[in-house]
Amino acid sequence: MPKKQLLIAIAGIALVALLLIFGNTTAPKSKVQAPEAKAVKNFDIIQFIEEEKKTFISFSIDQS
């Protein structure tokens, strides 16, 4: 029984070591910044909603 427990303990430690070595799933950070990430785009939600309302109303009128 002690040999079996020792074998299980060693296998567990080996598994943990492998997970620590190969388990890092975070992607490395890119040193080159994407061009679109540099530009700050303003988005006006109120204006977007108003435009969508106009589109929806004109679509509803076309359907009738």
C-alpha positions, 0 to 999 in steps of 0.5 A: 500500500505505501508503494501505491500511495507513493506512486500516486503522489509522484504522479500527482506532483508530475501532473501539477508540474506539467500544468504549471509549465504548459498550462499558461493560456494567456497570449503574449502581448503584441508589441505592435499596436493596431492602427484602429486601436490608436484612433479614438472613435466617438460614438453618440448613442442618442444619434444612433437611436434617432437614425435607427428610428428614422430607418424603422419608420421609413421601412414601416411606411414602405411595407404598408 
